[in-house]
Each structure stands twice: as structure tokens, then as C-alpha cells.
Amino acid sequence: MPAKTSGFANNLLLLLFNNDDLLAIGDGGGLLQSVGEGSLYVSFHTADPSGGNQTTSECAYTPYARQGVARNALGSGWAVSGATVDNQAVITFPEASGATPETITHFGIGTAVSGAGVLLYSGTVDSDLVVNVGVQPELAVGDCNITES
């Protein structure tokens, strides 16, 4: 099966996560950066969401909400190196104040702050996390480790 070259994988991640131009694609100037960098939205899931959208097995504790991470290479954005990308800052989710306990097993990175949205990448968390009242889940620096293959 053919695979992306490492150079193209790096440039694709730079386009998606850092809002950099991906030049020399198509007839024009390439796949150009967005006018505004915008954000990608990180979510928590209780099972593997990879076959669905951002709501697939998504956590629902009160007051859970997806967390936006700016599409840039600044200290609070994304670090792209070769064919991998990581979060550069801790991503903190709201503290649980109600609902039945949930066990977080996966994270997702998608395009929408709420609703179905497009799930771009997903992965397992380093250790399952049981969320009860008073627990404030987070992803440490580098926990959103994604490799483009």
C-alpha cells in the first residue's frame, strides 16, 4: 500500500495544526492557510471514536465541554515535528460537578466546538481516567501525540 512521504506528512500537519500554507498542490498557489487561524477542538471519549464523529462515545459529565486549541505553533498551540504533532500546553477540561462516573479512554481532535463535527484524529489516553464529582481531567503537554502515516 502506498504511503505519504515524510515531507508531505509534515506539510499536511503544518497546514492542519499550524495554519501554514501547503504549497505546490493544484493549479494555484497550493492549499493556503485560513484567513484566521481558528482552533481545533479536543474531546474526551469513553470508547474509541475513530469510526464516527466528534460525538461518538463522547463524555457527558456535567459541565463537560470540548477545549479549543489554536492552530498555531505558539506556546499554547501545536508542535509539529516531522510526521508527528503534540499539544504544547496542558489542556484542562471543566471539573465534574455531577452525573454518573465515566471512564475516559480516548481523546479526539476535531473541527467543531459542539455537535457532530469532523473527527480528524483520535488516540488513547496514557491511563484511563475515572471522572467523578470534583475531578478535573486534563491532557499534559505532549499527551495528544499524533503520528501521520
N, CA, C and O of each residue as an XYZ file, in Angstrom:
596
protein
N       0.834     -1.165      0.000
C       0.000      0.000      0.000
C       0.888      1.240      0.000
O       1.805      1.331      0.816
N       0.641      2.187     -0.885
C       1.433      3.415     -0.911
C       1.288      4.200      0.386
O       0.259      4.117      1.057
N       2.310      4.954      0.734
C       2.294      5.765      1.948
C       2.703      7.192      1.602
O       3.367      7.435      0.595
N       2.301      8.121      2.444
C       2.739      9.514      2.274
C       4.243      9.591      2.479
O       4.818      8.815      3.242
N       4.859     10.514      1.806
C       6.265     10.781      2.085
C       6.347     11.530      3.415
O       5.374     12.155      3.837
N       7.482     11.470      4.061
C       7.636     12.165      5.344
C       7.510     13.674      5.157
O       6.971     14.362      6.024
N       8.001     14.194      4.036
C       7.888     15.630      3.770
C       6.447     16.076      3.603
O       6.053     17.120      4.122
N       5.649     15.284      2.875
C       4.248     15.633      2.687
C       3.482     15.500      4.000
O       2.638     16.342      4.308
N       3.765     14.442      4.787
C       3.103     14.266      6.085
C       3.375     15.466      6.980
O       2.464     15.963      7.642
N       4.625     15.937      7.006
C       4.977     17.113      7.799
C       4.213     18.343      7.319
O       3.657     19.087      8.127
N       4.185     18.554      6.006
C       3.499     19.735      5.463
C       1.987     19.673      5.700
O       1.360     20.704      5.944
N       1.400     18.482      5.632
C      -0.025     18.325      5.899
C      -0.336     18.679      7.354
O      -1.305     19.387      7.628
N       0.480     18.190      8.282
C       0.279     18.519      9.696
C       0.470     20.006      9.952
O      -0.261     20.598     10.745
N       1.451     20.617      9.283
C       1.647     22.063      9.436
C       0.429     22.844      8.944
O       0.055     23.846      9.554
N      -0.193     22.402      7.854
C      -1.410     23.042      7.351
C      -2.544     22.897      8.364
O      -3.190     23.885      8.716
N      -2.792     21.675      8.834
C      -3.911     21.421      9.731
C      -3.729     22.036     11.117
O      -4.661     22.633     11.657
N      -2.538     21.894     11.694
C      -2.342     22.282     13.089
C      -1.701     23.649     13.285
O      -1.903     24.263     14.333
N      -0.935     24.149     12.317
C      -0.262     25.441     12.475
C      -0.734     26.484     11.479
O      -0.230     27.607     11.474
N      -1.711     26.122     10.621
C      -2.258     27.063      9.632
C      -1.185     27.582      8.685
O      -1.202     28.755      8.310
N      -0.252     26.719      8.296
C       0.783     27.074      7.320
C       0.314     26.681      5.921
O      -0.476     25.749      5.766
N       0.798     27.390      4.909
C       0.487     27.039      3.522
C       1.094     25.673      3.174
O       2.174     25.318      3.647
N       0.379     24.923      2.342
C       0.920     23.697      1.767
C       1.031     24.001      0.271
O       0.057     23.882     -0.472
N       2.204     24.385     -0.146
C       2.421     24.908     -1.498
C       2.527     23.805     -2.545
O       2.727     22.631     -2.235
N       2.386     24.232     -3.796
C       2.590     23.379     -4.969
C       1.585     22.233     -5.063
O       1.920     21.154     -5.554
N       0.353     22.459     -4.596
C      -0.733     21.486     -4.750
C      -1.776     22.139     -5.648
O      -2.222     23.251     -5.365
N      -2.170     21.473     -6.717
C      -3.185     22.024     -7.607
C      -2.631     23.077     -8.550
O      -1.417     23.235     -8.683
N      -3.545     23.803     -9.208
C      -3.151     24.784    -10.214
C      -2.747     26.131     -9.634
O      -1.970     26.862    -10.249
N      -3.269     26.469     -8.452
C      -2.998     27.779     -7.852
C      -1.750     27.746     -7.006
O      -0.780     27.051     -7.309
N      -1.798     28.505     -5.951
C      -0.654     28.609     -5.055
C      -0.530     27.440     -4.098
O       0.420     27.381     -3.318
N      -1.459     26.523     -4.139
C      -1.429     25.385     -3.240
C      -2.615     25.417     -2.301
O      -3.594     26.115     -2.563
N      -2.541     24.678     -1.218
C      -3.564     24.708     -0.176
C      -3.131     25.778      0.813
O      -2.212     25.577      1.607
N      -3.805     26.914      0.753
C      -3.362     28.075      1.509
C      -3.980     28.121      2.899
O      -5.065     27.593      3.141
N      -3.260     28.763      3.795
C      -3.724     28.897      5.168
C      -5.047     29.646      5.230
O      -5.389     30.402      4.321
N      -5.781     29.428      6.305
C      -7.031     30.138      6.539
C      -6.727     31.607      6.829
O      -5.639     31.943      7.298
N      -7.687     32.470      6.550
C      -7.517     33.895      6.853
C      -7.279     34.070      8.348
O      -6.390     34.818      8.753
N      -8.069     33.383      9.165
C      -7.862     33.363     10.609
C      -7.459     31.963     11.008
O      -7.952     30.988     10.442
N      -6.569     31.851     11.975
C      -6.057     30.511     12.316
C      -7.128     29.597     12.906
O      -7.100     28.389     12.670
N      -8.063     30.147     13.663
C      -9.098     29.323     14.274
C      -8.529     28.331     15.273
O      -7.378     28.445     15.694
N      -9.341     27.369     15.642
C      -8.956     26.369     16.635
C      -9.353     24.983     16.169
O     -10.231     24.820     15.321
N      -8.692     23.987     16.740
C      -9.146     22.606     16.673
C      -9.664     22.286     18.068
O      -9.198     22.864     19.050
N     -10.626     21.367     18.167
C     -11.288     21.111     19.435
C     -10.982     19.706     19.931
O     -11.230     18.713     19.247
N     -10.437     19.652     21.142
C     -10.045     18.400     21.761
C     -11.212     17.902     22.609
O     -11.841     18.669     23.339
N     -11.488     16.608     22.498
C     -12.608     15.994     23.209
C     -12.132     14.754     23.950
O     -11.081     14.192     23.643
N     -12.936     14.335     24.942
C     -12.696     13.092     25.667
C     -13.789     12.093     25.324
O     -14.938     12.469     25.090
N     -13.419     10.805     25.296
C     -14.349      9.748     24.900
C     -14.225      8.554     25.838
O     -13.172      8.306     26.426
N     -15.337      7.817     25.963
C     -15.376      6.633     26.831
C     -15.119      5.337     26.061
O     -15.104      4.256     26.649
N     -14.919      5.446     24.761
C     -14.574      4.311     23.890
C     -13.937      4.903     22.636
O     -13.964      6.117     22.438
N     -13.379      4.067     21.809
C     -12.713      4.515     20.585
C     -13.720      5.185     19.644
O     -14.657      4.529     19.190
N     -13.544      6.484     19.342
C     -14.477      7.189     18.465
C     -14.076      7.156     16.996
O     -14.755      7.771     16.174
N     -13.011      6.470     16.638
C     -12.404      6.608     15.310
C     -13.319      6.278     14.140
O     -13.061      6.735     13.027
N     -14.370      5.509     14.347
C     -15.277      5.184     13.248
C     -16.434      6.152     13.111
O     -17.320      5.931     12.285
N     -16.454      7.229     13.904
C     -17.596      8.133     13.894
C     -17.221      9.587     13.782
O     -16.288      9.956     13.070
N     -17.969     10.414     14.504
C     -17.707     11.855     14.501
C     -17.333     12.283     15.924
O     -17.061     11.442     16.780
N     -17.322     13.587     16.165
C     -16.870     14.074     17.465
C     -17.792     13.669     18.621
O     -17.352     13.686     19.771
N     -19.046     13.308     18.361
C     -19.961     12.926     19.438
C     -19.911     11.438     19.756
O     -20.513     11.006     20.739
N     -19.215     10.649     18.956
C     -19.163      9.198     19.158
C     -18.491      8.869     20.492
O     -17.307      9.150     20.682
N     -19.245      8.276     21.406
C     -18.745      7.887     22.739
C     -18.148      9.065     23.506
O     -17.274      8.875     24.351
N     -18.613     10.273     23.220
C     -18.064     11.458     23.885
C     -18.532     11.531     25.330
O     -19.662     11.155     25.644
N     -17.670     12.010     26.200
C     -18.018     12.196     27.606
C     -19.229     13.110     27.730
O     -19.489     13.939     26.858
N     -19.962     12.950     28.820
C     -21.165     13.750     29.017
C     -21.317     14.225     30.460
O     -22.407     14.642     30.850
N     -20.249     14.174     31.263
C     -20.378     14.625     32.644
C     -20.713     16.117     32.674
O     -20.404     16.846     31.731
N     -21.334     16.558     33.737
C     -21.677     17.972     33.893
C     -20.478     18.684     34.492
O     -19.987     18.216     35.519
N     -19.976     19.753     33.950
C     -20.285     20.529     32.752
C     -19.257     20.311     31.636
O     -18.695     21.283     31.132
N     -19.004     19.081     31.247
C     -18.027     18.760     30.194
C     -18.202     19.650     28.959
O     -19.326     19.956     28.561
N     -17.100     20.056     28.367
C     -17.102     20.786     27.098
C     -15.776     20.542     26.396
O     -14.739     20.403     27.044
N     -15.813     20.489     25.073
C     -14.576     20.381     24.292
C     -13.715     21.621     24.533
O     -14.216     22.700     24.852
N     -12.420     21.432     24.373
C     -11.485     22.522     24.603
C     -10.789     22.908     23.304
O     -10.232     22.057     22.610
N     -10.827     24.199     22.982
C     -10.197     24.705     21.772
C      -8.704     24.916     21.958
O      -8.255     25.411     22.992
N      -7.947     24.535     20.945
C      -6.504     24.781     20.914
C      -6.219     25.480     19.596
O      -6.536     24.963     18.524
N      -5.613     26.665     19.685
C      -5.347     27.474     18.495
C      -4.480     26.729     17.495
O      -3.573     25.983     17.866
N      -4.777     26.946     16.222
C      -3.999     26.332     15.142
C      -2.754     27.170     14.876
O      -2.670     27.878     13.872
N      -1.794     27.081     15.786
C      -0.541     27.798     15.604
C       0.575     27.073     16.334
O       0.340     26.099     17.049
N       1.790     27.560     16.143
C       2.962     26.930     16.755
C       3.409     27.688     17.999
O       4.499     27.440     18.515
N       2.577     28.614     18.489
C       2.925     29.358     19.690
C       2.848     28.432     20.900
O       2.412     27.288     20.770
N       3.251     28.893     22.039
C       3.343     28.072     23.241
C       2.077     27.364     23.664
O       2.146     26.355     24.367
N       0.918     27.862     23.256
C      -0.332     27.210     23.657
C      -0.958     26.414     22.518
O      -2.057     25.880     22.668
N      -0.277     26.328     21.389
C      -0.817     25.633     20.216
C      -0.241     24.239     20.061
O      -0.193     23.457     21.010
N       0.192     23.946     18.847
C       0.623     22.597     18.466
C       2.073     22.600     17.999
O       2.488     23.507     17.278
N       2.835     21.611     18.396
C       4.218     21.437     17.947
C       4.251     20.348     16.885
O       3.917     19.196     17.161
N       4.652     20.709     15.678
C       4.767     19.754     14.578
C       6.244     19.496     14.325
O       7.031     20.429     14.168
N       6.609     18.226     14.286
C       7.987     17.841     14.012
C       7.952     16.577     13.164
O       7.521     15.517     13.617
N       8.413     16.712     11.932
C       8.356     15.563     11.031
C       6.913     15.162     10.802
O       6.096     15.995     10.409
N       6.588     13.918     11.038
C       5.228     13.416     10.818
C       4.445     13.288     12.120
O       3.462     12.549     12.186
N       4.883     14.013     13.166
C       4.174     13.955     14.444
C       3.765     15.344     14.906
O       4.364     16.351     14.528
N       2.723     15.368     15.737
C       2.236     16.613     16.325
C       1.865     16.348     17.780
O       1.359     15.277     18.115
N       2.119     17.335     18.643
C       1.794     17.256     20.065
C       1.220     18.586     20.534
O       1.507     19.636     19.960
N       0.406     18.527     21.585
C      -0.049     19.757     22.221
C       1.107     20.367     23.014
O       1.854     19.653     23.681
N       1.250     21.702     22.935
C       2.354     22.385     23.604
C       2.014     22.873     25.004
O       2.903     23.306     25.737
N       0.756     22.811     25.383
C       0.334     23.267     26.706
C      -0.642     22.252     27.287
O      -1.228     21.449     26.560
N      -0.807     22.298     28.588
C      -1.793     21.447     29.251
C      -3.177     21.830     28.736
O      -3.487     23.014     28.611
N      -4.008     20.835     28.439
C      -5.392     21.079     28.014
C      -6.274     20.654     29.181
O      -6.392     19.469     29.493
N      -6.893     21.647     29.820
C      -7.684     21.410     31.024
C      -9.166     21.460     30.691
O      -9.641     22.397     30.050
N      -9.884     20.446     31.132
C     -11.328     20.350     30.929
C     -12.040     20.788     32.206
O     -11.421     20.834     33.269
N     -13.330     21.109     32.118
C     -14.066     21.532     33.309
C     -14.113     20.437     34.381
O     -14.144     19.244     34.078
N     -14.117     20.877     35.625
C     -14.242     19.968     36.759
C     -15.649     19.382     36.801
O     -16.633     20.101     36.628
N     -15.738     18.093     37.029
C     -17.040     17.414     37.088
C     -17.802     17.857     38.331
O     -17.265     17.869     39.439
N     -19.069     18.220     38.121
C     -19.903     18.635     39.243
C     -21.140     17.756     39.385
O     -21.913     17.917     40.330
N     -21.326     16.846     38.468
C     -22.488     15.974     38.548
C     -22.413     14.884     37.509
O     -21.476     14.835     36.712
N     -23.390     14.018     37.515
C     -23.561     12.913     36.569
C     -22.918     11.639     37.086
O     -22.150     11.653     38.048
N     -23.243     10.556     36.438
C     -22.694      9.246     36.766
C     -21.217      9.221     36.407
O     -20.821      9.845     35.422
N     -20.392      8.521     37.173
C     -18.963      8.440     36.825
C     -18.752      7.913     35.405
O     -19.490      7.048     34.934
N     -17.752      8.439     34.747
C     -17.367      7.997     33.403
C     -15.892      7.649     33.421
O     -15.126      8.188     34.219
N     -15.498      6.745     32.537
C     -14.078      6.417     32.391
C     -13.607      6.894     31.029
O     -14.067      6.413     29.994
N     -12.687      7.843     31.043
C     -12.107      8.379     29.805
C     -11.035      7.409     29.329
O     -10.114      7.070     30.072
N     -11.167      6.963     28.070
C     -10.192      6.038     27.490
C      -9.509      6.620     26.250
O      -8.421      6.183     25.875
N     -10.159      7.620     25.607
C      -9.655      8.175     24.346
C      -9.813      9.691     24.313
O     -10.623     10.267     25.039
N      -9.028     10.313     23.460
C      -9.207     11.729     23.154
C      -9.458     11.846     21.658
O      -9.128     10.940     20.892
N     -10.037     12.953     21.251
C     -10.251     13.220     19.835
C      -9.838     14.645     19.519
O      -9.795     15.501     20.403
N      -9.536     14.893     18.262
C      -9.242     16.243     17.776
C     -10.139     16.459     16.573
O     -10.081     15.708     15.600
N     -10.968     17.493     16.644
C     -11.946     17.719     15.593
C     -12.131     19.186     15.268
O     -11.398     20.053     15.742
N     -13.141     19.434     14.439
C     -13.334     20.771     13.859
C     -14.410     21.609     14.523
O     -14.496     22.808     14.256
N     -15.244     21.014     15.390
C     -16.387     21.753     15.923
C     -16.325     21.865     17.443
O     -15.894     20.942     18.134
N     -16.767     23.017     17.944
C     -16.815     23.237     19.385
C     -17.924     22.413     20.033
O     -17.842     22.087     21.217
N     -18.959     22.074     19.265
C     -20.046     21.225     19.759
C     -20.719     20.551     18.574
O     -20.474     20.929     17.428
N     -21.562     19.557     18.833
C     -22.250     18.847     17.758
C     -21.348     17.817     17.098
O     -20.247     17.532     17.568
N     -21.852     17.257     15.982
C     -21.176     16.139     15.330
C     -19.751     16.474     14.896
O     -18.828     15.729     15.230
N     -19.544     17.547     14.179
C     -18.202     17.921     13.749
C     -17.455     16.807     13.049
O     -17.902     15.660     13.043
N     -16.331     17.135     12.467
C     -15.473     16.164     11.792
C     -14.366     15.763     12.764
O     -13.608     16.610     13.237
N     -14.280     14.482     13.053
C     -13.213     13.959     13.897
C     -11.997     13.731     13.012
O     -12.009     12.856     12.147
N     -10.945     14.520     13.228
C      -9.740     14.419     12.396
C      -8.803     13.312     12.878
O      -8.293     12.532     12.074
N      -8.583     13.247     14.175
C      -7.667     12.272     14.769
C      -8.227     11.832     16.117
O      -8.959     12.571     16.774
N      -7.869     10.619     16.513
C      -8.199     10.157     17.860
C      -7.072      9.259     18.345
O      -6.283      8.738     17.556
N      -7.016      9.091     19.658
C      -5.992      8.240     20.243
C      -6.375      7.854     21.654
O      -7.350      8.370     22.202
N      -5.614      6.950     22.245
C      -5.877      6.538     23.617
C      -5.179      7.479     24.585
O      -4.114      8.017     24.283
N      -5.783      7.672     25.746
C      -5.129      8.440     26.798
C      -4.071      7.538     27.437
O      -4.163      6.313     27.359
N      -3.070      8.149     28.067
C      -1.978      7.362     28.657
C      -2.487      6.364     29.692
O      -2.042      5.217     29.714
N      -3.412      6.787     30.545
C      -4.049      5.891     31.518
C      -5.510      6.269     31.602
O      -5.856      7.450     31.625
N      -6.373      5.258     31.647
C      -7.796      5.527     31.778
C      -8.028      6.422     32.997
O      -7.349      6.285     34.015
N      -8.989      7.333     32.885
C      -9.279      8.268     33.967
C     -10.752      8.184     34.330
O     -11.622      8.422     33.492
N     -11.027      7.845     35.584
C     -12.400      7.812     36.067
C     -12.764      9.223     36.525
O     -12.088      9.812     37.368
N     -13.844      9.750     35.953
C     -14.285     11.101     36.274
C     -15.486     11.011     37.211
O     -16.549     10.516     36.836
N     -15.297     11.493     38.419
C     -16.342     11.619     39.431
C     -16.459     13.093     39.778
O     -15.665     13.907     39.306
N     -17.438     13.443     40.596
C     -17.587     14.811     41.063
C     -16.276     15.273     41.690
O     -15.681     14.565     42.502
N     -15.833     16.471     41.304
C     -14.607     17.051     41.837
C     -13.358     16.749     41.032
O     -12.303     17.321     41.307
N     -13.444     15.871     40.052
C     -12.280     15.545     39.215
C     -12.232     16.509     38.039
O     -13.245     16.744     37.380
N     -11.055     17.067     37.778
C     -10.858     17.965     36.638
C      -9.861     17.304     35.680
O      -8.649     17.382     35.885
N     -10.388     16.645     34.622
C      -9.490     15.935     33.705
C      -8.632     16.895     32.878
O      -9.029     18.026     32.595
N      -7.464     16.422     32.505
C      -6.588     17.220     31.643
C      -5.678     16.310     30.839
O      -5.486     15.135     31.155
N      -5.128     16.898     29.791
C      -4.096     16.246     28.985
C      -2.812     17.029     29.201
O      -2.771     18.234     28.949
N      -1.773     16.367     29.659
C      -0.489     17.024     29.887
C       0.148     17.408     28.553
O      -0.276     16.942     27.496
N       1.153     18.246     28.614
C       1.915     18.622     27.428
C       2.396     17.344     26.734
O       2.990     16.475     27.372
N       2.138     17.234     25.429
C       2.581     16.086     24.653
C       1.662     14.882     24.682
O       1.955     13.882     24.026
N       0.543     14.937     25.430
C      -0.373     13.790     25.508
C      -1.183     13.569     24.235
O      -1.656     12.459     23.990
N      -1.348     14.606     23.427
C      -2.103     14.462     22.151
C      -1.122     14.081     21.054
O      -1.094     14.720     20.003
N      -0.343     13.081     21.276
C       0.678     12.665     20.322
C       0.028     11.975     19.122
O      -0.550     10.895     19.248
N       0.131     12.615     17.963
C      -0.444     12.112     16.723
C       0.691     11.875     15.721
O       1.572     12.720     15.562
N       0.662     10.743     15.061
C       1.625     10.468     14.003
C       0.856     10.279     12.702
O      -0.065      9.466     12.625
N       1.238     11.027     11.697
C       0.616     10.925     10.364
C       1.371      9.864      9.597
O       2.594      9.927      9.469
N       0.637      8.882      9.083
C       1.317      7.799      8.355
C       0.915      7.808      6.898
O       1.382      6.973      6.123
